[in-house]
Amino acid sequence: MRDRLNVSLPVDMIARINELAVQKRLTRSAIVEAAVASFLSPDGADRMEAAFTRRLDRLTRQVQRLERNSGLTTEALALFVRFWLTVTPPLPPEAQAAAQVKGRERYEGFIEALGRRLNQGRTLLDEIPSDMLRTQKSDERVNDTSD
């Protein structure tokens, strides 16, 4: 059973409904009925909330990975700097110039190696799990031979 309802809408909205009716080859009533049904449907809001929740969960996981990677990078850099400062003796003034030239050469080599690694898609974070396994196996062998 259907009942008639007269509705007053802005002229531009009626024009948009008319355009859509022509494009979709539907009646204006069918388009308005679908719009009202969508508006009144409780499922629409629930589906939208579920989609937002999934997106927020994904973003949360991405931020957690970024935070972990940032912490790892900071720790690795701090450990390297501490080690370097501990083992590198200060240079006498007459050796400074030669050391700076050698340092520039080594830095250029470092940048080239870094570029190659990044082009290959290899990262330190990818290597850590395999390095950890290798270290554990090595430790196990040492413990087995010392028993």
Secondary structure, 3 states (H helix, E strand, C coil): CCCCCCCCCCHHHHHHHHHHHHHHCCCHHHHHHHHHHHHHCHHHHHHHHHHHHHHHHHHHHHHHHHHHHHHHHHHHHHHHHHHHHHHCCCCCHHHHHHHHHHHHHHHHHHHHHHHHHHHHCCCHHHHHHHHHHHHHHHHHHHHHHHC
